[in-house]
Amino acid sequence: MTIPHTTSSVTNDGQIKTRVVFFDMDRTILDVSPFHRKNFLTVLNKLFGVTELFKVVTSGVPMFEVMRRFAMAAGISEGSVNAKQDEIERLLVENIQTILPQDLQDFVLPGAVQLLETLHKNKIPVGLTTGSLRGVASQVLSRAGLLGYFPLTSFGDDCDHRRQIIDRGLEKATWVYGLARESIELVTVGDAPMDIEAGKEFSAITIAVATGLSSMEDLRSHHPDYVFPNLSDTQAVLNAITAN
C-alpha cells in the first residue's frame, strides 16, 4: 500500500507521483574529508608503500574507485589494486573506527539538521546515497547524530559509479516507503558535478550546494535545477524540493 506523503501529486495523465529526496553525505550534510584522506593514505601506505596522495577527482566517486585513482596516480597498477579490493575495503572500515573522533556533531554542515528535521515534520521521504562504504558511512553518520534521519540508505559497496548507488536507492524506496518505482519523482542534493550528472540520468530535480570543492559558478555550469551556497536557508531549499 502506498504511504501518503505531502509531496505526492497527480500528473496530467492521472498518475500519482511522490517526490523522494536523496542526499549525498560527504561535503553535503557534513565534512569529514580530512579523516577520509588520512584513512586512504594509511591503507595505501600499508599495502603499497604509498606516502603521498596525489590530486585526483574524488567528489561523487565511490570509495573503492577513489582508492584506485589515488593508487594509480602513485604508480600502482590497476590490476594490483583490484586484486586487493577485499583487503582494502576491510582496512578502510577497520581504520575509520579509530581515526574518527567519537563526536562528529561539529562537522555537520550549516542547515543540514534543520532541513532534515523539516522534511521529517512534513513527511517528505528522504534517503542517503553516498559513495562511502557501508561500514565507513554508518560510523560517520552515527557519530554525527544523523543516522536516524535516514530510513533509506544506499552505499558505495561494489559500485564503480554514482548512478549505481542512486539506482539501488530507488529500488529500496519501493519497500521502505511503499512506492512503485515509476511513481517516484526523485530530488537529489549534492555538492559535486557528478551528483548533478547522476541525478539527471534519473530525470531528477537536481539541487547543488557549494559546500564542497566546486564553487557556485562551477556547479551552475553543469545546469542543476537549483544552486545554494549551503543548506542554511531551510525554507528556500524546501521550496526547491516541493516546487511545481
Secondary structure as UniProt FT lines:
FT   TURN            6..7
FT   STRAND          8..10
FT   TURN            12..13
FT   STRAND          16..23
FT   TURN            27..29
FT   HELIX           33..48
FT   TURN            59..60
FT   HELIX           63..73
FT   TURN            74..75
FT   HELIX           78..83
FT   HELIX           85..99
FT   HELIX           105..107
FT   TURN            110..111
FT   HELIX           112..121
FT   TURN            122..123
FT   STRAND          126..129
FT   HELIX           134..144
FT   HELIX           147..149
FT   STRAND          153..154
FT   TURN            157..158
FT   HELIX           162..176
FT   HELIX           181..183
FT   STRAND          184..190
FT   HELIX           193..201
FT   TURN            202..203
FT   STRAND          205..209
FT   HELIX           216..220
FT   TURN            221..222
FT   STRAND          226..228
FT   HELIX           234..242
//
